[in-house]
Amino acid sequence: MDAVVPRPLTASVLALLASVALGGCVGELLTEEEATVRTFACAVLDETDARPVLLGLHRERGVQRVPVGALGALADHLADAGFAARDRYAVVESTLLEEPGPWTPEVLQAWAQEAVVLDAEAVRLHVLWVDDFADGEGTTVLHVAPGVVAVSETAVQEGAERLGRSEDFLARVLLYHVVGHALGAVNQGIPLNGTDPTSQEGMPGHESSPESVMHHGWERVTTLPRTDAPYDAYSGDVLDDWRAAVAPTGVCA
């Protein structure tokens, strides 16, 4: 593939940022861990993991709607739900310095392959905030790879107009939705907590209620749910799935 692929922040740079943010010392980097959806989700959610969680927001040049506040709110929500202390999370911003051309699946995958997600220094969630995806189908979000997600700013703008709600609102909801997938919900790496998938899921990998932030409708502009729900939290079922995963007998043990 001839496309020029932007390289995300390197492991050493992110480790340095983590050290500055948390007052630690930068040690020698060790070999990266194998990142799967489950290992990534467990590393973020398990409070016994002492590594900082860096929420990296990588903005394509020219985009305007950068949801730094939404990433902070996400960290607040996870901390309030009991998964880790709030000071374990840090938001790190960067602007992509190279233009990759259209954001095709191949370009996104190539970008993800360069992104360090798990190593001895930190756990990293990479959020690509791009102008639009190349499919032209109104896709709002993509879970690209373990620890790597992407959001379309164009979809945020079109969705806000369609629903008559603010762009800040749409940005936050779409971010929560795709990060939920990165953390293994619904039954996408973190198993359901004793629940029959047919009762919890609507479409596979999503919750059935249109008032859930994990409803399938948030993945396309044309299917965004028309409700007055605030979408400012994950459902009790999703939180229970995560709590069961990090329990002493859970999949993260």
Phi, psi and omega in degrees: 000133187267353183297143175279124185255128179290139179265127178291175178305136182288165180301319183293322179294314180295323177297320178296316178300318178298319181296316179296315184294326188249005175072021182262187177248146179274116177266178178292131180291138177259179181298141177297148173279158173289126182259117167243171177303318183291313181296324178293312180300316180298320181295324179286318191272334187280113184291347177281349176277116187276352182293143174295150175255113180264121178264096187269120179255111183253109186263131170290140180302134177100341179283151188251323189273090183253111192273058179300318179298325179292323176294320176296319178296323177298314178298318177301316183296314180294321178292317180297330180281357173095016184274328178194159176295146184300327183284359173284338184263141175218136179266129181236124180258147171208159175247131179296129186270342182240145180268121184274354192085194182302143180277077176280164175304323181294318179293318179298316180295319179297319177299315183297326181295337179271351187272122175281125183253309182233125167209190186292340187270326187194165169252131188233125168261124179256120177250111174274120179250103191245165179298308180192162174270160188278354187284340179065023184248013180075022177297131182267317185220157175219133169269100191283315184195168177307123179080004181228121178230164181219145180229139178266122176293324177301318179295324176301313181294315181292322179293320178298319179293319182295319183270348183070032179237168188286156176294326176299319179298310181298319180300317181293315182296315181296323178295314178301318183299308186286328175291326173304317176296319179298332178266018170087007179265147355258115181062036181241042182136323171254116186290156176297144184275079177067023182250138175293122181307327182292339179268330181267323184272146167267263166287152182307135179084007183221158176275151187283331185288130176291351177264012175261141177293344178261020174288147185294341185297340183283000183266353177221144178301322185285350182242012181302131182294135178262081176225172179262012181300145181283336179053041182254014181200157171280153183293162176301324179296316179296316178299321178295322177300315181294319180296319179296326181293323183265002176292163182305333179256010184276179185291343180271351184293000000 
